[in-house]
Amino acid sequence: MKKETLGTILAVLTAVISGISIPLNKIFVVNLEPAVFTAVRALIIGLIFLAFAGWSSKRSKNPFRKVPWKYLILIGIIGGGLAFLLYFTGLSLTTTSRAAFLHKTLPIYTTVLAFIFLKEKVSRRQSLGLLGMLFGTFLIVSSQINPAEFWTNPQLGDMLVLIATMLWGIENVLAKYALIKDESNLVVSFARMFIGAIFLFSAVLALGKMDALFSLSFQQLGNVLISTGLLFGYVFCYYWSIKLINVSKAASLLLIAPVITLFIGVYVFGEPLPWLQRIGSILILAGAFVVAKERSVLNSGV
């Protein structure tokens, strides 16, 4: 299988995992402190990727030395720590559909930063596809829905999700830089989650939430494990994909995820589906198809 095809498939699979994860995580995080939820998840995933990275490093002459540690630490703090904390706090306050589509503004920040710092080329066709997806996102977010019991402060929640998404844009470009320098995607994934876990447990301690950590019920632990499995699939597939294709293209394909979230919300949670949301979903799918057909121009000379 060609690298471009495999990278595109992995990015689409990442979007599917993301689309399923958001509604489930919304259910989980409503009854659990977001900082504790994200910290436990990140620690488990970080340890898994540490084991994989350690196994992989045995076959490498210079394990964990392809890029300076400062980049891996930044990836962990920004993408695996602070962004997750803000996102899940926001998700607990707003609706799944709003959180999903605000998160999918990620290509704006990723594409601009990748163009500036990684010298990635963005074609006119890709730009048009991206604009179509962003317009579709705007239509869905701007459609009016009645409040329900699962969101208590949508305005604050939306702002936290948006800030988290901007941080993930920065992390995406840092991760792509590390991968361009031939760092293992397993090492980058480990740095993102394990260093992120250290940051998150520090946040749990600073916020005085240690009681919530030690009082987790079996059901809550089970929910964390389910979410952890989905996160593992997301991180593994996404970092593999951006090793094969442009990070801006991979991030754009993630815009398929909120459409999946939307349909789960409608058919499982009974959420409304106004016409603006339907039109926006179609635009996102059409734009994603255009982006997927665009061949990546990889730059290894950063």
Secondary structure, DSSP 8 states (H G I E B T S, - for coil): --HHHHHHHHHHHHHHHHHHHHHHHHHHHHTS-HHHHHHHHHHHHHHHHHHHHHHHHTT-SSTT-SS-HHHHHHIIIIIIIIHHHHHHHHHHHS-HHHHHHHHTTHHHHHHHHHHHHS-----HHHHHHHHHHHHHHHHHHHS-----TT-S-HHHHHHHHHHHHHHHHHHHHHHHHHHHTT--HHHHHHIIIIIHHHHHHHHHHHTT-HHHHHT--HHHHHHHHHHHHHHHHHHHHHHHHHHHS-HHHHHHHGGGHHHHHHHHHHHTS-----HHHHHHHHHHHHHHHHHHTS--------
